């Protein structure tokens, strides 16, 4: 593992009454809002991040520093049903991405990118899950 940062853009963000959001809040320090390159699709009641190289494709989310990264990422991998032991292709893949803080500071952070077909899924044009 190379980063102890985690970028979240959906139901793991602060303010969601979700067990995994509470787990994250209890085991990581909120560093602030952040963005990464990508597009958001609305999968069901949750979003999926699609990587993009286009400068205009920006996803808004939150950046956390995990206190015990290996343990927390293991829990989140189970929740996202990705990694070892899950049938391929998994819905999400954990990947390291470049994120940017509001002051322009770059960081490397783990995030979960969507890995299933997106045909017919609506795009969240604003890049903000809370806007959908």
N, C-alpha and C positions, 0 to 999 in steps of 0.2 A: 504494500500500500504506500502511496506517495503523498497523499494529502489527508489532513485531519479536518478539512472543510466539507460541508455538504450544502448544495444548492437545492432548494425545494421550490416548487412553483404551483402546487395544487393543494390537496387536502392535508398535507403535512405542514402547511404554513400556520403561523400563530393565529389564534382566534378560531380555529376549527375545533369543534367538539368531537374529536376523533381520538381513539386510544393511541394510535401511533403518533399523532401530533403531540399528545401529552407526553408520550415516551421521549420523543425528540426534545421537547422543551425541558424535560427533567434531566437529560443527559448531555445537553449541548448548550453552548452560549450563543445567543442571538447576536450577530455582528452587524446586521443592517440589511436594508434592501439591496438587491443586486440584479444584474441582467446577464443574459448570455445570448449568443446567436442561436436562433432556432425559430420554429413555428409551433404553435399549440393547436392541437385538435381536441375537440370534445368527444371523448370516447363513450362515456355514459354519463354518470354523475361526477366524473373525474376527468382530468386532462391527460394528454400524452404529449411529450416534447419530441419534436422531429428536428434533428440537427440540420443546420443550414449554413452556407458560407456567405449568403447575401447580407450585406451590411444593414439592409432595411428590415431584416427578420430578427426581431428582438423579443425575448421572453423575459418577463418581469417576475421576480421571486424574492426569496430571502436566503441569506447566507448564515450558516451556523458553523461554529467550531465544536467538534465532537470531543468530549472529555476522554472517552475510551472508544476510539474509532472502530477497532476490530469487533468489539462486542455489539456496538450499536449498529454497524453496517450489517452484521450477521442477522440481527433482528429485522432490520429493514429489508434485507434480501428475502427473508422468509415471507414478510408481508407482501412484497412486490412479486413473490413467486418467481424469483430469478436466481440463476446460479446453479451450482452443483445439486443434482438430485431432482431438478424440475425438468419435465419433458420439453424438448426443443420444438419449435422456437418459443421461447418464453415471451410473455407480453411485454416485459420491460427488460432492459439490459442496464446494469450499472456501469457508467462510463465517467471518466475524468474529463471535465470541460473547462474552458476558460470563462471566468465570470468577471464582471466589472462592477466595482462599487460606485456609488453616486459621485465620488470625487475623482473617478477615473482610475483608481487603484486596481490593477489586475490581480486575480487570484486563480489558482487551480482548485477545483472542487469536484467532488463526486456528485453525480445526479443520476436520475433514472430516465433513460430515453425509451420512447415507445418503439416496439419491435414487430408489431403485427400490421397487416394491410390497413391502409387508411382510406381506401376508396369509399366515398359516401359519407365520411365523417366530416362534420362542420369544422371549419377553421375558426379559431378565436383570433380575429384580425388584430385586436389590440395587443395581443401577447400577454394579457393579464387574465388569469383564470377568474378572478373576482368580477370581471366585466361581463362574463357570459350570461 
